[in-house]
Amino acid sequence: MTEAFYDHLAKTRHQIHQHPEVSEEEHETTVFLKAYLKNLGIEPLNYPLKTGLIAEIGSGYPIIALRADIDALPIKEKTGLPYASDNGAMHACGHDFHQTSLLGAAQLLKEREAELKGTVRLIFQPAEENFQGAYQVIEAGGIEGVSAIIGYHNNPHLKPGQIGLRSGAIMAGVEQFRVDVKGVSSHAARPDLGVDTVLVTTTIINNLQQIVARTVSPFESAVLSVTHIEVGNTWNVLPAAGFFEGTIRTFEPKVRESVIARFEKVVQATADQFGAEVEISWGNSPYVTYNDQTLTPLIFENSKSFAEVIETLPSTGGEDFAAYQKEIPGVFAFVGSNGEEDAPDWHHDDFLVKDEALPVAVNYYVENALFLLDYFKEQDD
């Protein structure tokens, strides 16, 4: 990467950072990406996506997909950067960095197009923050014919120049739940004439905390957090209804299934104890981001040619990249983006990515795309 190319990519990231758009609304971002790619001689393909885009470099099989997410968060930025956003949204998870690195990779791969032993498919995916974008790409046919897909997320706790990888689970499976509780309203002075929705709700929540503490093996892990409760609106009336919501995080399918089953049993049994009614709703959230056990060690070794590669611990955050991995082999990495001891984490209003992390992020795409094209071409031969 030349100094001029690095400077150009840094300015590109700053421009994208200054104009963030939230999930499902990445219209101007998509326009910018299309124009950028066309300037490189890369024509976006006609996939039925409202926002985001898909393009290709090279031709024939195998096809290796490179994915970057493009949406921002509804957070007011407080970084004080000269290129900070002022529109009420913020790239507080570094998706400006992700898409910039894929643009840089697109330029380098386009320059080497004649050498490619197949096709590199570029996926600029919308709506990762609401976990819907990967499903939209899949439904549009965006991974049809693809042999493997690679992606990454920046990690502010790793230094620029570092890559974190591991086979198996690297990010958690996410369950989003809401439980509606229906009792019988009464005067607060005569609780015997009603079914106390406040008591039912709080008892259910307390009972749920026993699931992880007493039913999940100490050699495995899970998180169950209730984050939002609404029940009642005055001091002297027992309310008729209320609800609570939250999340479950797991790393293994069997643990996920067990925790969900116990969750439903605890909720229903506790409600029955009081004579209340309950309804459980589950959100459309991602599975475990589970790295292919054959390809990941190969990517681990190949990435040592341009980065310091470490075996990372998994993150309890969720990623809809997992949806691709349910369909085709996939490898997801962490790319170091800050490394300072007090670096703000994802989704903070002062989240900061360092530009010097760009070269490794670009090389992660380029070098591993070339490697996988060679690998699958040899497999076919």
URBEL-V129083 format. One record per pair of residues at least 12 apart in sequence whose C-alpha atoms are under 10 Angstrom apart, sorted by the first residue. I is the first residue (numbers start at 1). GAP is how many residues later the second one is. Records with the same first field share a line. If there is no record, write none. Layout:
# URBEL-V129083
I=GAP  GAP
This chain:
# URBEL-V129083
1=103  107  357  358  359  361  362
2=357
5=99  102  354
6=98  349  350  352  353
7=348  349
8=96
9=88  91  92  94  95  346  349  350  353
10=87  90  91  344  345  346  347  348
11=72  89  344
12=24  84  85  87  88  89  91  92
13=70  81  82  83  84  85  86  87  88  90  342  345
14=67  68  69  70  71  82  83  86  341
15=68  69  70  81  85
16=12  13  16  17  54  67  69  75  79  80  81  83  84
17=55  66  67  68  72  73  74  75  77  78  79  80  83
18=63  64  65  66  67  68  69  71  72  73  78
19=53  64  65  66  67  68  70  71  72  77
20=50  51  52  53  54  64  65  66  67  68  69  70  71  72  75  76
21=49  50  51  52  53  66  67  68  69  70  105  106
22=48  49  50  51  52  53  66  67  68  69  104  105  106  107  108
23=28  46  47  48  49  50  51  103  104  105  106  107  108  109  110
24=26  27  28  47  48  102  103  104  105  106  108  109
25=25  26  27  46  47  101  102
26=24  25  26  44  45  46  99  100  101
27=23  24  25  99
28=23  24
29=22  23  41  42  67  97
30=20  21  22  23  40  94  95  96
31=20  21  22
33=19  20  37  66  67  70  91
34=18  19  20  21
36=67  71
37=18  66  69  70  73
39=68
40=63  66  67  68  70  71
41=16  66  69  70
42=13  14  15  64  65  68
43=12  13  14
44=12  78  79
45=76  77  97
46=94
47=90  92  93  94  95
48=88  89  91  92  93  94
49=76  77  84  87  88  90  91  93
50=76  86
51=19  20  73  74  75  76  82  85
52=16  17  18  19  71  72  73  74  75  81  84  85
53=17  69  70  71  72  73  84  89
54=12  13  67  68  69  70  71  83  88  89
55=51  65  66  67  68  69  87
56=50  54  63  64  65  66  67
57=49  50  52  53  54  55  56  57  59  61  62  63  64  65
58=51  52  54  55  56  57  58  59  60  61  62  63
59=54  55  57  58  59  60  61  62
60=56  57  58  59  60
61=56  57  58  59  84  85  86  312  315  316  319
62=55  56  57  58  83  84  85  86  310  311  312  313  314  315  316  317  318
63=54  55  56  57  58  80  81  82  83  84  85  86  306  309  310  313  314
64=54  55  56  57  58  79  81  82  83  84  85  86  266  304  305  306  307  308  309  312
65=54  55  56  57  58  77  78  80  81  82  83  84  85  86  265  300  304  307
66=36  39  40  54  55  56  57  58  82  83  84  85  86  264  298  299  300  302  303
67=31  32  35  54  55  56  57  58  67  82  83  84  85  254  257  265  298
68=27  28  29  30  31  32  33  34  35  54  55  56  57  58  60  82  83  84  85  253  297
69=25  26  27  28  29  30  33  54  55  56  57  58  59  60  64  65  82  83  84  251  252
70=21  24  25  26  27  28  29  30  53  54  55  56  57  58  59  63
71=18  19  20  21  22  23  24  25  28  53  54  55  56  57  58  59  62
72=17  18  19  20  21  22  23  24  54  55  56  57  275
73=15  16  17  18  19  20  22  54  56  57  274  275  276
74=13  14  15  16  17  18  273  275
75=12  13  14  15  16  17  272  273  274  275
76=12  13  14  15  16  272  273  274
77=12  13  14  15  271  272  273  274
78=12  270  271  272  273
79=13  269  270  271  272  273
80=270
81=269  271
89=260
90=257  258  259  260  261
91=255  256  257  258  260  261  262
92=252  253  254  255  256  257  258  259  260  261
93=36  60  61  62  63  252  253  254  255  256  258  259  260
94=59  60  61  62  243  252  253  257  258  259
95=33  34  58  59
96=257
97=56  57  240  256  257  258  260  261  264
98=26  53  54  55  56  237  260  263  264
99=24  25  26  263
100=258  261  262
101=256  257  258  259  260  261  262  263  264  265
102=20  21  22  49  256  259  260  261  262  263  264
103=19  21  259
104=254  255  257  258  259  261  262
105=17  254  256  257  258  259  260  261  262  264
106=14  15  16  256  259  260
107=255  259
108=254  255  258
109=256  257  258  260  261
115=255
116=253  254  257  258
117=253  254  255  256  257  258  259  260
118=252  254  255  256  258  259
119=27  250  251  254
120=26  29  246  249  250  252  253
121=21  22  25  28  248
122=20  27
123=14  19  20  26  28
124=13
125=12  17  196
127=193
128=190  191  192  193
129=189  190  191
130=154  155  156  189  190
131=43  152  153  154  155  187  188  189  190  191  192
132=152  153  154  188  191
133=187  188  190
134=152  185  186  187  188  189  190
135=149  151  185  186  187  188  189
137=186  187
138=185  186  189
142=182
143=181  184  185
144=183  184
145=183
146=181  182  183
147=181  182  183  225  226  229
148=144  147  176  177  179  180  181  182  183  221  224  225  228
149=172  175  176  179  180  181  182  183  220  223
150=141  145  146  149  171  174  175  179  180  181  182  183  214  215  218  219  222
151=170  179  180  181  182  183  210  213  214
152=12  13  167  169  179  180  181  182  183  209  212  213
153=166  179  180  181  182  183  184  208
154=179  180  181  182  183  184  192  199  203  207
155=178  179  180  181  182  183  184  188  190  191  198
156=178  179  180  181  182  183  184  185  186  187  188  189  190  195  196  197  198
157=177  178  179  180  181  182  183  184  185  186  187  188
158=152  154  176  177  178  179  180  181  182  183  185
159=149  176  177  178  179  180  181  182  195  197  198
160=147  148  175  176  177  178  179  193  194  195  196  197  198  199  200  201
161=145  146  147  148  174  175  176  177  178  195  196  197  198  199  200
162=141  142  144  145  146  147  148  172  173  174  175  177  195  198  199
163=137  140  141  143  144  145  146  147  148  149  170  171  172  173  174  197  198  201
164=136  143  144  145  146  147  148  149  150  168  169  170  171  172
165=126  131  132  134  135  138  144  145  146  147  148  149  166  167  168  169  170
166=124  125  126  127  130  131  133  134  144  145  146  147  148  165  166  167  168
167=123  124  125  126  127  128  129  130  133  144  145  147  164  165  166
168=83  84  120  121  122  123  124  125  128  146  163
169=81  82  83  119  120  121  122  123  124  144  145  146  153  163
170=81  118  119  120  121  142  143  144  145  146  147  148  149  152  161  162  163  164
171=78  79  80  115  116  117  118  119  120  142  143  144  145  146  147  148  149  150  151  161  162
172=50  51  76  77  78  79  80  114  115  116  117  118  142  143  144  145  146  147  150
173=49  75  76  77  78  79  80  83  112  113  114  115  116  117  142  143  144  145  146  147  149
174=49  73  74  75  76  77  82  109  110  111  112  113  114  115  142  143  144  145  146
175=49  71  72  73  74  75  81  85  107  108  109  110  111  112  143
176=49  69  70  71  72  73  105  106  107  108  109  110
177=48  49  67  68  69  70  71  83  103  104  105  106  107  108
178=48  50  51  65  66  67  68  69  101  102  103  104  105
179=22  25  50  63  64  65  66  67  85  88  99  100  101  102  103
180=21  50  51  61  62  63  64  65  97  98  99  100  101
181=16  17  19  20  23  50  59  60  61  62  63  86  90  95  96  97  98  99
182=13  14  15  16  18  19  57  58  59  60  61  89  93  94  95  96  97
183=12  13  14  15  16  17  18  55  56  57  58  59  88  91  92  93  94  95
184=12  13  54  55  56  57  91  92  93
185=12  47  52  53  54  55  56
186=50  51  52  53  54
187=48  49  50  51  52
188=46  47  48  49  50  51
189=47  48  49
190=47  48
191=46  47
194=44  45  46  81  82
195=43  44  45  46  79  80  81  82
196=41  42  43  44  45  78  79  80
197=34  35  41  42  43  44  45  46  74  77  79  80
198=32  33  34  40  41  42  43  44  45
199=32  39  75
200=42  67  70  71  72  73  74  75  76  77  78
201=28  29  30  40  41  42  43  66  69  70  75  77
202=27  29  42
203=64  67  68  71
204=40  59  62  63  64  65  66  67
205=20  21  24  39  40  61  62  65
206=20
207=56  59  60  63
208=16  17  18  51  54  55  56  57  58  59  62
209=14  15  16  17  54
210=14  53  56
211=12  13  47  48  49  51  52  55
212=12  36  47  50  51
215=40  43  44  47
216=39  42  43
217=38
220=30  31  32  35
221=28  29  30  31  34  35  95
222=26  27  28  29  30  33  34  37  94
223=24  25  26  27  28  36  93
224=22  23  24  25  26  35  39
225=20  21  22  23  24
226=18  19  20  21  22
227=17  18  19  20
228=15  16  17  18
229=13  14  15  16  17
230=12  13  14  15
231=12  13
240=36
241=35  36  37
242=36
243=35  36  37
244=36
245=35  36  37
247=35  36  38
248=12  15  68
249=38  39  66  67  68  69
250=37  38  66  67  68
251=36  37  38  39  63  64  65
252=35  36  38
253=34  35
256=31  32
263=17
264=15  16
267=12  13
268=12
285=33  34  35  37  38
286=32  33  34  35  36  37
287=31  32  33  34  35  36  38  39
288=28  29  30  31  32  33  34  35  37  38
289=25  26  28  29  30  31  32  33  34  35  36  37  41  42  43
290=31  32  33  35  36  39  40  41  42
291=31  34  38  39  40  41  42
292=33  36  37  38  39  40
293=36  37  38
294=35  36  37
295=34  35  36  77  80
296=33  34  35  36  37
297=34
298=70  73  74  77
299=32  33  34  65  68  69  70  72  73
300=31  33  68
302=62  65  66  69  70
303=57  60  61  62  64  65  68
305=58  62
306=53  54  55  57  58  61
307=28  29  52  53  54  56  57
308=28  52
309=24  25  26
310=24
312=21  22
314=20
315=19
317=29
319=13
333=31
334=27
335=22  23  25  26  29
336=17  18  20  21  22  24  25
337=15  16  17  18  19  20  21  23  24
338=13  14  15  16  17  18  19
339=14  15
